[in-house]
Amino acid sequence: MALRTDPRVLHGTTQDLLVVGAGIQGAAIARDAAERGLRVALIEARDIAAGTSSRSSRLVHGGLRYLRQGHLALVREALRERERLLRTVPHLVRPVPMLMPFHRESTVSPAVMRFGTWLYAALARGSTLPRPRTLGADAAAAAFPGLRRTGLRSAIEFFDAATQDARLTLANVRAAVAAGAALVTHCEVVGGGGDGLHVVDRFTGAEFAVRARHVVNATGPRADGLRALLHAGGEPLVRPSRGSHLVLPPRPGETALAAFLPDGRIQFVVAHRDGTLCGTTDVDDPLTADEGPPPAEDVHYLLGALAFLLDPPPTTADVRFAYAGWRSLPARPGPAGALNREAFVVDEDIAMGRLHTVVGGKLTTHRSLAERVVGAIFARREPSPTRRRALPGGGGPREVTDPLWWRHGGCAGEVRAIAGEEAAWREPLCPHRPFLAAELVYALRREGAATFADALLRRLVHSQGPCLDEACLRTAHALFRRERQWPVDDEPGPAIAAVRGEVRALAGDLAPPGAAALTS
């Protein structure tokens, strides 16, 4: 079943709910509504998870920082959802041992954090993850090779979980479409009135209108822009905050660092199979155009943080990739890092009905937020079916020795079936990345990838970004052109340039070699 709907099908229709924004929150809300039997359309100006939801710290966690700030309800909810995700989407959400080291310069008390991690475990009542334990300096250094030994006093080991954010968002969209929702990507809302939302198909330039009494604004840091477009009025609701990340080479083992720095911020160093993710910052930054790369001051800050934690300290030469994401924080005074991340919804009247704007929210709590939003809009008090239903790929046997399972879960058999169609599709698409040619075909046929960049950046997801070798890109494009579902990116030169342009926009000066190469 094709994931993306032909936008012309929606013209003149009336839906129960329109959701604008196919990031993690919009995808989850569309899924919840569709699985309750409502008529839903999910509208996205770019691609699934093209913004913040592919630029996170890729953690599914309760948030020790929020516990320190006294946000117990948020932490309890997040820990409950963490356990649910470990059960319902195990190929995309995996347990991770986290090490919190304490150096002489640390500004947090080991005793206080021991109590904090004990409380963290207590709030996660019924969790299948191991309980925290205290380690001496030698044991801590052994648990995380490369941890700075100078001044190291002790550490706490506790457990959280890591994920692949773009594919977790995609899984929610696939569940929504499987339940009957219509998805239109690369379709931009340009206005609205009594006849509905006015939307332009970016591929064809055609405009269509679709009606619904209720519209959910799940555009994250762009929420106020949509409100203005629909004449909602009122003061700004959103305060965008920039979070930057660096990607270092893969490291041995699965243990991650979650360390409080001398400035009081927490820094993560998380090992993924294809790269080590380090972050993040929390800097006020209005998002006036498309997202840009991490600025020089963020890179300097992150390398300084890593120099405090690691020995030898990494340098710019060690960075393999980088990106920045913009969070949707409430428009309130105070330091960005201290603002409550518990999401809320603001309801406003617009010409076509009611606009419900989502402010804030965490990757971890996307499902529970969606249940609350849909329940409130439609006065549905019954538990959502999403509480127990696995996301696509989350069912079936756990084939943990098969790399395909870790990318596709129980849907790996569908990829294998495509690989059986042609011998060449059973081979790697590229010698520099782990993906089979069949996975590109699957991304186009079943995962809603419309453009070449959609497929390479947000379906064949790699922590170090796509391979930018010219020969590899041309080989991939030849297969893309043959199997694409929409008449876009016909010529290899412009299509390859678009991929390189997106990589350059993500990583800036830290983009891998080839990002700035010219094509013809």
C-alpha positions as CSV (number, residue, x, y, z in Angstrom):
1,M,0.0,0.0,0.0
2,A,1.4,3.4,-1.0
3,L,1.9,5.7,1.9
4,R,1.5,9.1,0.2
5,T,-2.0,10.0,-1.1
6,D,-2.4,11.8,-4.4
7,P,-3.3,15.3,-3.1
8,R,-6.1,15.7,-5.7
9,V,-8.1,13.0,-3.9
10,L,-8.5,15.3,-0.9
11,H,-9.9,18.2,-2.8
12,G,-13.4,19.2,-1.6
13,T,-13.5,16.4,1.0
14,T,-14.6,16.9,4.6
15,Q,-12.5,15.2,7.3
16,D,-13.1,14.8,11.0
17,L,-9.6,16.1,11.7
18,L,-6.9,17.8,9.8
19,V,-3.4,17.5,11.3
20,V,-0.7,19.9,9.9
21,G,2.8,18.8,10.5
22,A,4.2,15.2,10.1
23,G,6.7,15.4,12.9
24,I,6.4,13.0,15.8
25,Q,3.6,14.9,17.5
26,G,1.5,15.3,14.4
27,A,2.1,11.7,13.3
28,A,1.1,10.4,16.7
29,I,-2.1,12.5,16.8
30,A,-3.1,11.3,13.3
31,R,-2.5,7.7,14.3
32,D,-4.5,8.0,17.5
33,A,-7.5,9.6,15.7
34,A,-7.4,7.2,12.8
35,E,-7.2,4.2,15.1
36,R,-10.3,5.5,16.9
37,G,-12.1,5.4,13.6
38,L,-12.1,9.1,12.7
39,R,-11.5,10.5,9.2
40,V,-8.1,12.1,9.3
41,A,-5.8,13.8,6.8
42,L,-2.1,14.5,7.7
43,I,-0.6,17.4,5.8
44,E,3.1,18.1,5.6
45,A,4.9,20.9,3.7
46,R,8.1,18.8,3.3
47,D,8.7,15.2,4.2
48,I,7.9,13.0,7.2
49,A,10.2,14.1,10.1
50,A,12.0,16.6,7.9
51,G,12.4,19.1,10.8
52,T,12.9,18.7,14.5
53,S,11.8,15.0,14.6
54,S,14.9,14.0,12.7
55,R,17.2,16.3,14.6
56,S,16.7,15.2,18.3
57,S,19.1,13.6,20.8
58,R,17.5,10.3,19.8
59,L,16.7,9.3,23.4
60,V,13.6,7.8,24.9
61,H,13.9,8.8,28.5
62,G,12.2,10.2,31.6
63,G,14.7,13.1,31.8
64,L,16.8,13.4,34.9
65,R,17.2,17.1,34.3
66,Y,13.4,17.5,34.5
67,L,13.5,15.5,37.8
68,R,16.0,18.0,39.2
69,Q,13.6,20.8,38.2
70,G,10.7,19.1,40.1
71,H,8.6,18.1,37.1
72,L,7.7,14.8,38.6
73,A,4.5,14.3,36.6
74,L,6.3,14.7,33.3
75,V,9.0,12.3,34.3
76,R,6.5,9.7,35.5
77,E,4.6,9.9,32.2
78,A,7.8,9.7,30.2
79,L,9.0,6.7,32.1
80,R,5.7,4.9,31.6
81,E,5.8,5.7,27.8
82,R,9.4,4.6,27.7
83,E,8.4,1.1,28.9
84,R,5.5,1.0,26.4
85,L,7.8,1.8,23.5
86,L,10.4,-0.8,24.6
87,R,7.5,-3.3,24.3
88,T,5.7,-2.1,21.2
89,V,8.5,-1.0,18.9
90,P,11.6,-2.9,20.2
91,H,13.6,-2.7,16.9
92,L,13.6,1.1,17.1
93,V,13.7,1.7,20.9
94,R,16.5,-0.2,22.7
95,P,17.7,-0.2,26.4
96,V,20.9,1.7,27.0
97,P,23.1,1.7,30.1
98,M,23.9,5.3,31.0
99,L,26.9,6.4,33.0
100,M,26.8,9.6,35.1
101,P,30.4,10.4,36.1
102,F,31.4,12.7,38.9
103,H,34.6,14.6,38.6
104,R,36.1,17.0,41.2
105,E,34.8,19.9,39.1
106,S,31.3,18.5,39.0
107,T,28.6,20.9,40.3
108,V,26.1,18.1,41.3
109,S,26.4,16.1,44.4
110,P,26.8,12.3,44.0
111,A,24.6,11.7,47.0
112,V,21.9,13.9,45.6
113,M,22.1,12.2,42.2
114,R,22.0,8.7,43.8
115,F,18.8,9.7,45.4
116,G,17.6,11.2,42.1
117,T,18.3,8.0,40.2
118,W,16.6,5.9,42.9
119,L,13.6,8.2,42.6
120,Y,13.8,7.9,38.8
121,A,13.7,4.1,39.1
122,A,10.8,4.3,41.6
123,L,8.8,6.5,39.3
124,A,9.3,3.9,36.6
125,R,7.3,1.4,38.6
126,G,7.1,-2.0,36.8
127,S,10.0,-1.2,34.5
128,T,11.9,-4.1,32.9
129,L,15.2,-2.2,33.0
130,P,17.8,-2.8,35.7
131,R,18.0,-0.6,38.7
132,P,20.8,2.0,39.2
133,R,24.1,1.2,40.9
134,T,27.1,3.1,42.1
135,L,30.5,2.6,40.6
136,G,33.9,3.5,41.8
137,A,36.3,5.5,39.5
138,D,38.1,2.3,38.2
139,A,34.8,0.6,37.4
140,A,33.4,3.7,35.7
141,A,36.5,4.1,33.5
142,A,36.2,0.4,32.5
143,A,32.5,0.8,31.7
144,F,33.2,3.7,29.4
145,P,36.7,3.6,27.8
146,G,37.9,7.0,27.0
147,L,36.2,8.7,30.0
148,R,38.6,11.3,31.5
149,R,40.3,9.7,34.6
150,T,41.8,13.0,35.9
151,G,39.7,14.0,38.9
152,L,37.2,11.1,38.4
153,R,35.7,10.2,41.8
154,S,32.8,7.9,41.1
155,A,29.8,7.3,38.8
156,I,26.2,6.1,38.8
157,E,25.0,3.6,36.2
158,F,21.3,3.7,35.3
159,F,19.2,2.7,32.3
160,D,17.3,4.6,29.7
161,A,16.6,4.0,26.0
162,A,17.8,5.2,22.6
163,T,15.9,5.4,19.3
164,Q,16.1,6.4,15.7
165,D,13.8,9.5,15.7
166,A,13.0,9.7,12.0
167,R,12.1,6.1,11.7
168,L,10.0,6.2,14.9
169,T,8.1,9.1,13.4
170,L,7.7,7.1,10.1
171,A,6.3,4.1,12.1
172,N,3.6,6.4,13.6
173,V,2.7,7.7,10.1
174,R,2.5,4.2,8.7
175,A,0.2,3.2,11.6
176,A,-2.0,6.2,10.9
177,V,-2.3,5.4,7.2
178,A,-2.9,1.7,7.9
179,A,-5.8,2.8,10.1
180,G,-7.3,4.9,7.3
181,A,-5.6,8.3,7.5
182,A,-4.7,10.1,4.3
183,L,-1.1,11.4,4.1
184,V,0.0,14.2,1.8
185,T,3.6,15.3,1.9
186,H,5.3,18.1,0.0
187,C,2.0,20.0,0.3
188,E,2.0,23.4,1.9
189,V,-0.8,25.2,3.7
190,V,-1.1,28.6,2.2
191,G,-4.3,29.9,3.8
192,G,-7.8,29.0,4.9
193,G,-11.3,30.1,5.1
194,G,-14.8,28.9,5.4
195,D,-14.2,26.5,2.5
196,G,-11.4,24.8,4.3
197,L,-7.6,24.8,4.3
198,H,-6.0,25.9,1.1
199,V,-3.0,23.7,0.3
200,V,-0.6,23.8,-2.6
201,D,1.1,20.6,-4.0
202,R,4.7,21.6,-4.3
203,F,5.3,19.0,-7.0
204,T,2.6,20.3,-9.4
205,G,1.7,23.7,-8.1
206,A,-1.9,22.7,-8.0
207,E,-4.0,24.1,-5.2
208,F,-6.7,22.1,-3.4
209,A,-9.0,22.8,-0.4
210,V,-10.0,20.3,2.3
211,R,-12.4,20.9,5.2
212,A,-12.7,19.9,8.8
213,R,-14.2,21.3,11.9
214,H,-11.0,20.7,13.8
215,V,-7.4,21.5,12.7
216,V,-4.4,20.4,14.8
217,N,-1.4,22.7,14.4
218,A,1.6,20.3,15.0
219,T,4.2,22.4,13.2
220,G,6.4,22.7,16.3
221,P,8.7,25.8,16.1
222,R,6.6,27.1,13.1
223,A,3.3,27.0,15.0
224,D,2.9,30.8,15.3
225,G,3.5,31.1,11.5
226,L,0.5,28.8,10.8
227,R,-1.6,30.6,13.4
228,A,-0.9,33.9,11.6
229,L,-1.7,32.3,8.2
230,L,-5.1,31.2,9.5
231,H,-5.8,34.5,11.2
232,A,-5.9,33.0,14.7
233,G,-4.6,36.2,16.3
234,G,-3.3,36.4,19.8
235,E,0.2,36.6,21.3
236,P,3.0,34.2,20.2
237,L,2.7,30.8,21.8
238,V,6.1,29.3,20.9
239,R,9.6,30.2,21.9
240,P,12.0,28.2,19.5
241,S,15.2,26.9,21.1
242,R,18.1,25.5,19.1
243,G,19.7,22.1,20.1
244,S,22.9,21.2,18.3
245,H,24.5,17.8,18.0
246,L,27.8,16.4,16.8
247,V,28.4,12.9,15.5
248,L,31.7,11.1,16.2
249,P,32.9,7.8,14.9
250,P,31.2,4.6,16.3
251,R,32.7,3.5,19.6
252,P,32.8,0.0,21.2
253,G,30.1,-1.1,23.6
254,E,26.6,0.3,24.3
255,T,27.2,2.4,27.4
256,A,26.3,6.1,27.0
257,L,27.3,9.1,29.1
258,A,24.8,11.4,30.7
259,A,26.9,13.9,32.5
260,F,26.2,17.2,34.3
261,L,28.7,19.8,33.2
262,P,30.2,22.6,35.4
263,D,27.6,25.0,33.9
264,G,24.8,22.8,35.2
265,R,23.7,21.5,31.7
266,I,23.5,17.8,31.0
267,Q,25.6,16.4,28.1
268,F,24.9,13.1,26.4
269,V,27.3,10.8,24.5
270,V,25.3,8.0,23.0
271,A,26.7,5.1,21.1
272,H,24.8,4.0,18.0
273,R,25.9,1.3,15.6
274,D,26.9,3.8,12.9
275,G,28.1,6.8,14.9
276,T,28.4,8.3,18.4
277,L,25.8,11.1,19.0
278,C,26.9,14.0,21.3
279,G,24.7,16.8,22.5
280,T,23.0,19.1,23.1
281,T,22.7,22.9,23.5
282,D,19.6,24.9,24.5
283,V,19.8,28.3,22.9
284,D,17.0,30.8,22.1
285,D,16.9,31.1,18.3
286,P,13.9,32.2,16.3
287,L,13.3,30.0,13.3
288,T,12.6,32.5,10.4
289,A,13.5,30.1,7.5
290,D,14.5,26.5,7.0
291,E,16.7,25.0,9.7
292,G,20.4,25.7,9.4
293,P,23.5,23.9,10.7
294,P,25.0,24.2,14.1
295,P,26.6,27.6,14.4
296,A,30.3,27.9,15.4
297,E,29.5,28.9,19.0
298,D,27.5,25.6,19.5
299,V,30.3,23.5,18.0
300,H,32.8,25.2,20.3
301,Y,30.6,24.6,23.3
302,L,30.0,20.9,22.5
303,L,33.7,20.3,21.9
304,G,34.5,22.0,25.2
305,A,31.9,19.8,26.9
306,L,33.4,16.7,25.3
307,A,36.9,17.8,26.4
308,F,35.6,17.9,30.0
309,L,34.3,14.3,29.7
310,L,36.7,12.5,27.4
311,D,40.4,11.8,27.1
312,P,41.8,12.3,24.6
313,P,39.3,15.1,23.8
314,P,37.8,15.0,20.3
315,T,38.6,17.8,17.8
316,T,36.8,19.1,14.8
317,A,38.7,16.6,12.7
318,D,37.0,13.8,14.6
319,V,33.5,15.1,13.8
320,R,31.8,13.0,11.1
321,F,28.4,14.8,10.9
322,A,26.4,17.5,12.7
323,Y,22.9,18.9,12.9
324,A,20.7,21.3,14.8
325,G,17.1,21.0,15.7
326,W,14.6,23.7,16.9
327,R,12.4,22.8,19.8
328,S,9.0,24.3,20.4
329,L,9.1,25.8,23.9
330,P,6.3,27.8,25.5
331,A,6.7,31.6,25.1
332,R,7.5,32.3,28.7
333,P,10.4,34.2,30.4
334,G,13.4,32.5,31.9
335,P,16.3,30.4,30.6
336,A,15.4,28.0,27.8
337,G,16.8,25.0,29.6
338,A,14.6,25.6,32.7
339,L,11.3,25.7,30.9
340,N,8.8,22.9,31.5
341,R,8.7,20.5,28.6
342,E,5.2,19.2,29.4
343,A,3.1,19.8,26.2
344,F,-0.1,21.7,26.2
345,V,-2.7,22.7,23.6
346,V,-4.2,26.1,22.9
347,D,-7.6,26.2,21.2
348,E,-8.6,29.2,19.1
349,D,-11.4,30.0,16.6
350,I,-10.6,30.2,12.9
351,A,-12.9,30.7,9.9
352,M,-13.4,27.0,9.3
353,G,-13.8,25.9,12.9
354,R,-11.3,25.4,15.8
355,L,-7.5,25.4,15.6
356,H,-5.7,23.3,18.3
357,T,-2.0,24.3,18.6
358,V,0.4,21.9,20.3
359,V,3.1,23.7,22.3
360,G,6.1,21.8,23.6
361,G,6.3,18.1,24.0
362,K,9.0,15.4,24.1
363,L,9.8,12.6,21.7
364,T,9.2,10.1,24.5
365,T,5.7,11.2,25.3
366,H,4.3,11.5,21.8
367,R,1.7,8.7,22.2
368,S,0.3,9.9,25.5
369,L,0.1,13.5,24.3
370,A,-1.8,12.3,21.2
371,E,-4.3,10.3,23.4
372,R,-5.0,13.4,25.4
373,V,-5.3,15.7,22.4
374,V,-7.7,13.5,20.5
375,G,-9.7,12.6,23.6
376,A,-10.1,16.3,24.5
377,I,-11.1,17.4,21.0
378,F,-13.7,14.7,20.4
379,A,-14.8,14.1,24.1
380,R,-13.6,10.5,23.9
381,R,-13.0,9.1,27.3
382,E,-12.2,5.5,26.4
383,P,-8.5,4.4,26.5
384,S,-6.8,4.8,23.2
385,P,-6.1,1.6,21.2
386,T,-2.5,2.9,20.8
387,R,-1.9,1.9,24.5
388,R,-1.4,-1.7,23.5
389,R,-1.1,-1.9,19.8
390,A,2.4,-2.3,18.4
391,L,3.7,0.1,15.8
392,P,4.5,-1.3,12.3
393,G,7.4,-3.6,12.7
394,G,7.0,-3.9,16.4
395,G,5.3,-7.4,16.3
396,G,6.7,-10.8,15.5
397,P,9.9,-12.5,16.6
398,R,12.9,-10.5,17.6
399,E,15.6,-11.3,15.1
400,V,18.3,-9.5,16.9
401,T,21.1,-11.0,14.9
402,D,19.7,-9.7,11.6
403,P,20.6,-6.0,10.8
404,L,17.4,-5.8,8.7
405,W,15.4,-6.4,11.8
406,W,17.0,-3.5,13.6
407,R,15.9,-1.2,10.8
408,H,12.5,-2.7,9.9
409,G,11.5,-5.0,12.7
410,G,8.7,-7.4,11.8
411,C,8.5,-5.8,8.4
412,A,11.9,-7.1,7.4
413,G,10.1,-10.0,5.6
414,E,8.6,-7.4,3.2
415,V,12.1,-6.1,2.4
416,R,13.3,-9.7,1.9
417,A,10.4,-10.3,-0.5
418,I,11.5,-7.3,-2.6
419,A,15.1,-8.5,-2.5
420,G,13.8,-11.8,-4.0
421,E,12.5,-10.0,-7.1
422,E,15.9,-9.3,-8.5
423,A,19.4,-10.6,-7.7
424,A,20.9,-7.1,-7.7
425,W,18.5,-6.0,-5.0
426,R,19.9,-8.5,-2.6
427,E,23.3,-6.6,-2.8
428,P,24.4,-3.5,-0.9
429,L,23.2,-0.3,-2.5
430,C,26.6,1.3,-1.8
431,P,29.9,-0.1,-0.3
432,H,30.0,2.7,2.2
433,R,26.6,2.2,3.9
434,P,24.9,-1.0,5.2
435,F,21.6,-0.7,3.2
436,L,20.5,-3.2,0.6
437,A,19.3,-2.0,-2.8
438,A,15.9,-3.6,-1.8
439,E,15.6,-1.1,1.1
440,L,15.6,1.8,-1.4
441,V,12.9,0.1,-3.4
442,Y,11.0,-0.5,-0.1
443,A,11.4,3.2,0.9
444,L,9.7,4.2,-2.4
445,R,7.0,1.6,-2.5
446,R,6.0,1.3,1.1
447,E,7.5,4.1,3.2
448,G,6.3,7.2,1.4
449,A,9.6,8.5,0.1
450,A,8.8,10.8,-2.8
451,T,12.0,12.6,-3.6
452,F,15.5,11.3,-3.8
453,A,16.5,13.2,-0.7
454,D,13.5,11.8,1.2
455,A,14.8,8.3,0.5
456,L,18.5,8.9,1.3
457,L,18.2,11.2,4.3
458,R,15.0,10.0,6.1
459,R,14.4,6.4,5.1
460,L,18.0,4.9,4.7
461,V,19.0,6.7,7.9
462,H,22.6,6.7,8.9
463,S,24.1,8.7,11.8
464,Q,26.8,10.0,9.5
465,G,24.4,11.0,6.8
466,P,24.1,9.5,3.3
467,C,27.1,8.5,1.2
468,L,28.0,11.4,-1.1
469,D,30.3,9.5,-3.4
470,E,29.4,10.5,-7.0
471,A,29.3,6.9,-8.4
472,C,27.2,5.7,-5.4
473,L,24.7,8.5,-5.8
474,R,24.3,7.9,-9.5
475,T,23.7,4.2,-8.9
476,A,21.1,4.9,-6.3
477,H,19.4,7.5,-8.5
478,A,19.1,5.1,-11.4
479,L,17.2,2.7,-9.1
480,F,15.2,5.6,-7.6
481,R,14.2,6.8,-11.1
482,R,13.0,3.3,-12.1
483,E,11.0,2.7,-8.9
484,R,9.8,6.2,-7.8
485,Q,6.1,6.6,-7.3
486,W,5.9,10.3,-8.2
487,P,7.3,12.2,-11.3
488,V,10.0,14.1,-9.4
489,D,13.8,14.2,-9.4
490,D,13.9,12.9,-13.0
491,E,17.5,14.0,-13.8
492,P,20.4,12.7,-11.7
493,G,22.3,16.1,-11.6
494,P,19.6,18.2,-9.9
495,A,18.5,15.3,-7.7
496,I,22.0,14.6,-6.4
497,A,22.6,18.4,-5.9
498,A,19.4,18.5,-3.8
499,V,20.7,15.7,-1.6
500,R,24.1,17.4,-1.2
501,G,22.3,20.7,-0.5
502,E,20.3,19.2,2.3
503,V,23.4,17.6,3.8
504,R,25.2,20.9,3.7
505,A,22.2,22.6,5.3
506,L,22.3,20.1,8.1
507,A,26.0,20.0,8.9
508,G,27.4,23.3,7.5
509,D,31.2,23.4,7.7
510,L,31.1,19.9,9.3
511,A,29.5,18.3,6.3
512,P,31.3,15.3,5.0
513,P,33.4,15.5,1.9
514,G,31.3,15.7,-1.2
515,A,28.5,17.8,0.2
516,A,29.6,20.9,-1.7
517,A,30.6,19.0,-4.9
518,L,29.0,20.3,-8.1
519,T,27.0,18.1,-10.3
520,S,25.8,18.4,-13.8
